[in-house]
Amino acid sequence: MKQIARTLACTALLACLFAVPLRAEEVKAGDLVITRSWSRATPHGAKTGGGYLTIENKGSAPDRLIGGSADVAGKVEVHEMAMNNGVMMMRPLDQGLTIDPGKTVKLSPVGYHLMLLDLKSPLKQGDKVPVTLEFEKAGKVKVSLDVQGVGAPGLTATPSSKSKTDTKGMSPGMKM
């Protein structure tokens, strides 16, 4: 009886550990706090991938994400995906993405995101991909993208997350 109780307790503990959502590291750079950095696995031969994260500006002045770099990609750009007259459009943000003071901007598969172009190798689930973000004021900031499964919805958000991502006109559950 004691052995059964111990086995059940161990099984319950393991279930709790595996049920805990993954959380990416928190990176601070000047007034910016970067959290929940992740990506999706890519199929063999894919030349592009996406990078997603949350940036909070705790300062009193705006900053701007202007680009980045990664050893795994030839180029890292800041992009926007939006619906325009019923057509999904994606475009690079040549002037970067402004993070206003006191605001939080979420880069996600259905809005602002990083494009990892000219991938040198596939992004594999379970890997951590180092990326250097470049900000106008905070400078170069190193983050690590936690690679999730191909169709992953992303890392768990906190209830207080606020997003500038505009998903009006997009179908529920639409993924990139």
N, C-alpha and C positions, 0 to 999 in steps of 0.2 A: 504494500500500500504506500509506504514511504517512497519507494522507488518510482511509482507511478506519479505521485505528487511532484517529485523532483523533476521528472521528465516533462510533465505538463508545464511547470514553472519555467524550465529552460526553453521549451518550445514557445511559450508566450513571450519571453524576453527576446528571443531571436525574431519573432514576428514583429515586435515593436521596433527593433533596430532596423529591419528591412523596410518597414512602413514609413520611416522618417524621410521626408522629402529631401532631395539634394539641395544644398545651399552653396552657392559660389562664395568665394572670399570677398571681403570688403576691402577696397583699395581707396586710400585718401590721397588727394593731390591738391594742395592749396585748399580752396573752399569747396572742392568737388569731392563727393563720395560716390564711388562706382561699386555697384553690387549686381548680383544675379547675372554674371557674364556666362553665356553659353552659346552653343552652336548645335547644329544637327549633323549627324553622320551623312556622308556623301557616297554615292555609288562609285565603283571603280571607273575611272575615266572622266569623271565630272571635272569641269574646269572652273566651276564657281561654287562658293559656299556662302553661308550667311553668318553674321555675328550679331548677337543680341545681348543687351545689358541695360541697366538702369543707372542714370546719372542724376544725382541730386546736387544742386548748387546751394550751399549753406551760407554763401557770402552775400555781399551787398552790390556786387557788380556782375554783369553777364560774362559768360565765357563762351567759347565756340569750339565745338569738335570739328576739326578741319580735315582729318584723315588719319592714316595709320600705316603700319607696316607689320609684316609677319614673315618669318622664314618659310612657312608653308605656302605662301602666296606671292605671286609676282607684284601684286598691288592690292592695297586695301582702300576702299572708298566709302564715303558716307552716302547712302541712297535713301530715297523716299518712294514708297509704293502707295498709290491712291487710286480711287475710282474717279474717272472723268467721263461723264455722259455714258455711264454703263460699261466703260472699257477700263480694265486695269492697266495702269501706267506705272512704270518704274523709271526713275531718273536719278542721276547723281546730283548731289547738292554741291555745286561748284563753290559756293560761298560758305559751306559748312553748315552745321546745325547749332543754333544758339540755345544755350541753357541759361534762362533768365534767373536772376537772384531769387532765392526762396522757392524755386520751382524744381520739379522732378520730370525728367524726360525718359521715357521708356523706348528703347530700340527693340522692335519685335518683328516677327515674320509678316505682320500685316500693317506696316507703317514705316517709320524710320528704321534703318538697319545698316549694318556694315556689310559690304560686299567684298568677299575675298576672291579676287580674280586671278586667273592663271594658276590654279592650284598645282603644286608640284607632286602631291600625293593625296589620296583620299583622307577625309576626316573620319576617324574610326570611333565608334561608340566607346566611351570609357576613357578616351584620351583627354589630355589637357593641352590646348593649343595656345602657346604664348603669342600675344599680340601687343604691339606698342601703339597706343592711341596718341594722337597729336592734338593738343588744345592750343588755342590762341594765347591764353594767359597761363594755364597750369603747365604748359609744355608737354614733354613726352612722358607718358604714363604706361607702365607695363601692367597688363592684366592677363589672366589665363581663362580661356573659354573652355568650359566643361562640355565635352561633346556628348550629346544625348542621342537617342535612336533617330532614325530617318524621319519619322512622323511625330516626334516629340512635341508636346505643347509648350515645353519650357520649364524653367525652374519655378518653384512655388513663390508667388508674390505675397507680400504682406498686405493686410487689409488697408493700411494707410497709404498704399502706393497710389500716386496720381500719375496720369499719363497724358502726354500731348498727342499721342497717337490718335489719328482720326480714322475711324473705321466705318464712317457713315457710307451707306450704299454698298457695303460688302456683305456677302452672304454669311450667315452664322457658320462658324466652323471653318471658314475659308483659310487655307494654308498656302504658303508659298512653296 
